[in-house]
Amino acid sequence: MHITVATIAAPSPRRGRLLCPICQDRCITPDSVACTSLLGQPGEARIDRDGLHLDPSATPAEGGSAITITCRCGQGHLFCLRLRTIYDTTTAETVTLPFAISVQDPGRN
């Protein structure tokens, strides 16, 4: 028996080190991932340290959607990396959250 495996030539991935946009800390940990419909449509699917959360009122995201990765630096600053798609156009952005949670916060694991 012969098995043929297709070889696909792909460009190398572009890589870079993620830094905190507030303090430039290199110790970054992803905290949660959320997929949200845009343009006033309700609904979100989110994965965080407590598990998977689904909003049952979600409708098809005809107008667009956003995938957000919330990250935390070693100093406790929170920021988001967000991909937004609206009518066939996708943008990438970094959003700084207006508050920080201390690394020593007893409510966090």
Z-matrix of the N, CA and C atoms (Angstrom, degrees):
N
C 1 1.425
C 2 1.524 1 108.03
N 3 1.342 2 115.77 1 138.03
C 4 1.465 3 122.22 2 178.34
C 5 1.515 4 108.78 3 -117.39
N 6 1.317 5 114.84 4 135.61
C 7 1.465 6 120.63 5 176.40
C 8 1.512 7 107.49 6 -116.17
N 9 1.318 8 115.52 7 127.53
C 10 1.455 9 121.09 8 178.67
C 11 1.521 10 108.30 9 -104.75
N 12 1.304 11 115.79 10 127.48
C 13 1.457 12 121.23 11 177.91
C 14 1.518 13 107.67 12 -112.11
N 15 1.309 14 115.58 13 125.14
C 16 1.465 15 119.71 14 -179.99
C 17 1.524 16 109.73 15 -71.95
N 18 1.308 17 115.92 16 138.17
C 19 1.457 18 122.01 17 176.08
C 20 1.512 19 107.95 18 -104.81
N 21 1.308 20 115.45 19 122.43
C 22 1.460 21 120.05 20 -179.03
C 23 1.522 22 108.36 21 -111.32
N 24 1.318 23 115.13 22 123.79
C 25 1.460 24 119.82 23 177.76
C 26 1.521 25 108.39 24 -85.04
N 27 1.309 26 116.85 25 120.91
C 28 1.458 27 121.66 26 179.34
C 29 1.522 28 109.14 27 -129.95
N 30 1.325 29 116.86 28 148.88
C 31 1.464 30 118.55 29 178.11
C 32 1.524 31 110.37 30 -67.44
N 33 1.310 32 115.68 31 153.70
C 34 1.466 33 120.65 32 177.58
C 35 1.516 34 109.71 33 -63.38
N 36 1.325 35 117.67 34 144.29
C 37 1.473 36 118.86 35 178.42
C 38 1.521 37 110.71 36 -67.68
N 39 1.323 38 115.32 37 145.81
C 40 1.462 39 120.24 38 175.32
C 41 1.515 40 107.03 39 -83.10
N 42 1.323 41 116.69 40 128.32
C 43 1.454 42 121.28 41 -177.04
C 44 1.505 43 110.69 42 -126.63
N 45 1.306 44 114.13 43 153.29
C 46 1.450 45 121.22 44 176.19
C 47 1.515 46 108.46 45 -160.07
N 48 1.291 47 116.92 46 161.95
C 49 1.460 48 120.84 47 179.94
C 50 1.524 49 108.37 48 -87.60
N 51 1.334 50 115.30 49 131.52
C 52 1.454 51 121.64 50 177.98
C 53 1.518 52 109.28 51 -81.45
N 54 1.333 53 116.66 52 128.19
C 55 1.459 54 122.98 53 178.56
C 56 1.516 55 109.41 54 -118.36
N 57 1.315 56 116.61 55 149.58
C 58 1.459 57 121.28 56 174.87
C 59 1.532 58 108.00 57 -64.62
N 60 1.336 59 118.14 58 128.52
C 61 1.470 60 119.18 59 -179.80
C 62 1.525 61 113.21 60 -71.40
N 63 1.330 62 117.83 61 -10.30
C 64 1.463 63 121.05 62 -178.67
C 65 1.525 64 111.13 63 -94.04
N 66 1.357 65 116.54 64 -50.30
C 67 1.471 66 119.72 65 -173.87
C 68 1.529 67 113.41 66 -120.36
N 69 1.332 68 118.26 67 0.73
C 70 1.467 69 123.75 68 179.36
C 71 1.522 70 113.28 69 67.34
N 72 1.337 71 118.46 70 17.91
C 73 1.470 72 122.49 71 177.02
C 74 1.524 73 109.26 72 -62.23
N 75 1.332 74 117.09 73 140.52
C 76 1.465 75 122.11 74 179.79
C 77 1.517 76 112.50 75 -92.04
N 78 1.324 77 118.33 76 -11.40
C 79 1.460 78 122.57 77 -178.97
C 80 1.530 79 108.46 78 -86.60
N 81 1.331 80 116.87 79 92.47
C 82 1.463 81 123.04 80 -175.35
C 83 1.518 82 109.07 81 -115.29
N 84 1.330 83 116.71 82 133.21
C 85 1.462 84 122.32 83 177.95
C 86 1.520 85 109.08 84 -125.84
N 87 1.339 86 118.36 85 124.90
C 88 1.467 87 119.41 86 173.16
C 89 1.525 88 109.28 87 -63.19
N 90 1.336 89 116.72 88 137.18
C 91 1.454 90 122.47 89 -174.73
C 92 1.530 91 111.92 90 -108.21
N 93 1.334 92 117.18 91 -40.27
C 94 1.459 93 120.93 92 179.14
C 95 1.520 94 109.64 93 -160.56
N 96 1.339 95 115.45 94 162.53
C 97 1.460 96 123.26 95 176.52
C 98 1.519 97 107.01 96 -128.22
N 99 1.329 98 117.26 97 133.84
C 100 1.455 99 120.69 98 178.34
C 101 1.521 100 109.55 99 -135.30
N 102 1.323 101 116.35 100 143.17
C 103 1.459 102 122.71 101 173.88
C 104 1.522 103 106.19 102 -120.18
N 105 1.327 104 116.66 103 118.54
C 106 1.456 105 122.29 104 -173.23
C 107 1.515 106 110.04 105 -124.24
N 108 1.340 107 117.19 106 137.33
C 109 1.461 108 119.88 107 173.75
C 110 1.529 109 108.26 108 -78.17
N 111 1.320 110 115.99 109 149.03
C 112 1.466 111 121.71 110 -175.68
C 113 1.522 112 111.05 111 -107.70
N 114 1.302 113 115.71 112 -175.26
C 115 1.459 114 124.72 113 176.33
C 116 1.520 115 112.65 114 60.87
N 117 1.321 116 116.42 115 39.62
C 118 1.447 117 120.86 116 174.10
C 119 1.516 118 115.89 117 80.17
N 120 1.325 119 117.45 118 2.09
C 121 1.459 120 119.38 119 178.47
C 122 1.519 121 108.78 120 -82.19
N 123 1.328 122 117.81 121 134.84
C 124 1.459 123 118.89 122 179.31
C 125 1.514 124 111.41 123 -75.05
N 126 1.312 125 116.20 124 160.76
C 127 1.455 126 120.13 125 173.12
C 128 1.505 127 113.65 126 125.02
N 129 1.335 128 114.42 127 138.72
C 130 1.443 129 120.79 128 177.56
C 131 1.524 130 109.22 129 -158.18
N 132 1.322 131 115.88 130 142.26
C 133 1.460 132 122.49 131 168.95
C 134 1.522 133 105.43 132 -116.45
N 135 1.347 134 116.99 133 126.89
C 136 1.456 135 120.32 134 -175.69
C 137 1.519 136 109.83 135 -134.62
N 138 1.334 137 116.50 136 139.61
C 139 1.458 138 122.82 137 174.87
C 140 1.521 139 107.05 138 -120.37
N 141 1.331 140 116.43 139 124.57
C 142 1.452 141 120.38 140 176.96
C 143 1.523 142 108.54 141 -142.20
N 144 1.322 143 117.33 142 -166.57
C 145 1.461 144 120.75 143 -175.65
C 146 1.521 145 112.48 144 -65.00
N 147 1.335 146 118.03 145 -17.22
C 148 1.460 147 121.76 146 179.37
C 149 1.523 148 112.83 147 -93.77
N 150 1.330 149 118.29 148 -1.44
C 151 1.462 150 121.03 149 177.12
C 152 1.520 151 112.59 150 117.95
N 153 1.334 152 115.45 151 -157.64
C 154 1.454 153 123.67 152 -176.96
C 155 1.521 154 109.29 153 -98.53
N 156 1.340 155 116.75 154 131.05
C 157 1.459 156 122.40 155 -179.98
C 158 1.525 157 107.85 156 -122.91
N 159 1.332 158 116.83 157 126.99
C 160 1.456 159 121.68 158 179.18
C 161 1.520 160 109.71 159 -119.35
N 162 1.313 161 115.98 160 135.66
C 163 1.452 162 121.31 161 174.93
C 164 1.524 163 107.19 162 -92.20
N 165 1.337 164 118.46 163 112.33
C 166 1.466 165 120.21 164 -175.61
C 167 1.525 166 114.25 165 -69.20
N 168 1.328 167 118.19 166 -10.80
C 169 1.460 168 119.71 167 179.35
C 170 1.528 169 112.28 168 -86.64
N 171 1.336 170 116.94 169 7.34
C 172 1.465 171 120.39 170 -176.93
C 173 1.522 172 111.15 171 -63.58
N 174 1.305 173 115.47 172 137.10
C 175 1.458 174 122.81 173 175.72
C 176 1.521 175 108.44 174 -114.73
N 177 1.332 176 119.30 175 164.37
C 178 1.464 177 119.83 176 177.63
C 179 1.532 178 111.14 177 -56.85
N 180 1.324 179 116.08 178 134.78
C 181 1.475 180 121.21 179 -176.79
C 182 1.519 181 109.79 180 -85.38
N 183 1.331 182 116.21 181 73.06
C 184 1.463 183 120.34 182 -177.13
C 185 1.514 184 111.95 183 -68.51
N 186 1.328 185 117.31 184 -35.88
C 187 1.455 186 120.07 185 -176.74
C 188 1.505 187 114.10 186 -84.78
N 189 1.324 188 117.60 187 -20.42
C 190 1.451 189 119.85 188 -179.35
C 191 1.512 190 111.75 189 153.21
N 192 1.317 191 114.61 190 174.30
C 193 1.456 192 120.48 191 179.89
C 194 1.519 193 109.01 192 -154.33
N 195 1.336 194 115.09 193 167.22
C 196 1.461 195 120.57 194 177.86
C 197 1.519 196 108.44 195 -135.86
N 198 1.319 197 115.61 196 137.47
C 199 1.455 198 122.72 197 172.85
C 200 1.523 199 106.09 198 -111.41
N 201 1.326 200 115.68 199 120.96
C 202 1.459 201 121.04 200 -174.81
C 203 1.522 202 110.16 201 -120.54
N 204 1.324 203 116.67 202 127.65
C 205 1.459 204 122.63 203 173.75
C 206 1.526 205 106.28 204 -108.96
N 207 1.327 206 116.02 205 113.01
C 208 1.467 207 120.60 206 178.02
C 209 1.520 208 108.08 207 -88.18
N 210 1.326 209 116.15 208 129.63
C 211 1.466 210 121.99 209 -177.66
C 212 1.520 211 109.94 210 -121.57
N 213 1.333 212 115.29 211 156.88
C 214 1.454 213 122.95 212 178.39
C 215 1.529 214 107.76 213 -130.10
N 216 1.330 215 116.15 214 134.84
C 217 1.469 216 119.47 215 176.55
C 218 1.522 217 109.41 216 -90.83
N 219 1.310 218 116.77 217 173.74
C 220 1.453 219 122.27 218 -179.14
C 221 1.524 220 113.48 219 -64.60
N 222 1.336 221 117.12 220 -18.74
C 223 1.469 222 121.33 221 178.35
C 224 1.527 223 111.85 222 -91.57
N 225 1.342 224 117.63 223 -3.09
C 226 1.454 225 121.13 224 178.27
C 227 1.513 226 115.87 225 96.64
N 228 1.342 227 118.49 226 0.11
C 229 1.463 228 120.41 227 178.51
C 230 1.529 229 109.96 228 -71.65
N 231 1.327 230 116.24 229 140.57
C 232 1.457 231 121.91 230 177.11
C 233 1.516 232 109.93 231 -107.97
N 234 1.335 233 116.50 232 139.44
C 235 1.453 234 121.35 233 173.71
C 236 1.524 235 108.01 234 -150.82
N 237 1.317 236 115.99 235 163.56
C 238 1.460 237 121.68 236 -177.08
C 239 1.512 238 110.67 237 -121.80
N 240 1.313 239 115.27 238 142.41
C 241 1.455 240 122.97 239 166.92
C 242 1.528 241 104.65 240 -104.53
N 243 1.321 242 117.78 241 121.45
C 244 1.459 243 120.40 242 -173.00
C 245 1.521 244 111.87 243 -128.13
N 246 1.319 245 116.20 244 130.73
C 247 1.464 246 123.28 245 171.42
C 248 1.521 247 106.76 246 -105.46
N 249 1.311 248 116.99 247 120.83
C 250 1.466 249 121.08 248 179.65
C 251 1.519 250 109.38 249 -116.92
N 252 1.329 251 115.27 250 131.24
C 253 1.455 252 121.48 251 177.70
C 254 1.519 253 108.18 252 -118.15
N 255 1.320 254 116.03 253 120.99
C 256 1.459 255 121.87 254 176.18
C 257 1.521 256 107.06 255 -130.93
N 258 1.314 257 115.34 256 116.11
C 259 1.464 258 122.30 257 177.61
C 260 1.532 259 111.91 258 45.89
N 261 1.310 260 116.75 259 62.64
C 262 1.468 261 125.02 260 173.41
C 263 1.523 262 115.23 261 70.35
N 264 1.321 263 119.03 262 9.82
C 265 1.459 264 121.76 263 176.49
C 266 1.518 265 108.24 264 -119.36
N 267 1.343 266 116.66 265 126.87
C 268 1.457 267 121.07 266 -179.36
C 269 1.522 268 109.50 267 -114.33
N 270 1.326 269 115.46 268 132.58
C 271 1.461 270 121.38 269 176.32
C 272 1.522 271 108.73 270 -120.92
N 273 1.327 272 116.41 271 151.86
C 274 1.460 273 122.63 272 176.33
C 275 1.521 274 107.30 273 -117.11
N 276 1.334 275 116.17 274 137.03
C 277 1.455 276 119.44 275 -178.36
C 278 1.522 277 110.34 276 -148.65
N 279 1.328 278 115.60 277 157.10
C 280 1.460 279 122.69 278 173.21
C 281 1.516 280 106.70 279 -110.24
N 282 1.331 281 116.18 280 128.55
C 283 1.458 282 121.72 281 -179.02
C 284 1.520 283 107.62 282 -118.22
N 285 1.329 284 117.29 283 122.69
C 286 1.460 285 122.07 284 177.36
C 287 1.517 286 108.34 285 -86.88
N 288 1.331 287 116.00 286 126.87
C 289 1.458 288 119.93 287 179.18
C 290 1.520 289 109.36 288 -80.72
N 291 1.322 290 117.84 289 146.29
C 292 1.470 291 120.87 290 -170.77
C 293 1.522 292 115.38 291 -78.27
N 294 1.313 293 118.58 292 10.34
C 295 1.455 294 120.09 293 -179.29
C 296 1.518 295 109.04 294 -145.51
N 297 1.311 296 116.04 295 161.09
C 298 1.463 297 122.00 296 176.64
C 299 1.518 298 108.42 297 -126.36
N 300 1.320 299 116.23 298 147.15
C 301 1.446 300 121.68 299 175.04
C 302 1.513 301 106.70 300 -109.86
N 303 1.295 302 117.01 301 127.24
C 304 1.455 303 121.54 302 -178.08
C 305 1.525 304 110.64 303 -62.15
N 306 1.312 305 116.37 304 142.48
C 307 1.458 306 121.60 305 177.17
C 308 1.521 307 110.14 306 -59.91
N 309 1.325 308 117.61 307 -29.64
C 310 1.458 309 121.57 308 -178.83
C 311 1.521 310 112.69 309 -86.04
N 312 1.324 311 119.20 310 4.92
C 313 1.456 312 122.53 311 -178.82
C 314 1.535 313 109.66 312 -58.22
N 315 1.345 314 119.17 313 117.21
C 316 1.456 315 121.40 314 -176.07
C 317 1.522 316 113.67 315 -66.78
N 318 1.325 317 118.04 316 -16.71
C 319 1.455 318 121.08 317 179.71
C 320 1.518 319 113.53 318 -79.53
N 321 1.326 320 117.34 319 -7.46
C 322 1.470 321 122.22 320 -178.57
C 323 1.518 322 109.61 321 -108.13
N 324 1.325 323 116.05 322 146.08
C 325 1.481 324 120.52 323 176.10
C 326 1.501 325 109.28 324 -87.96
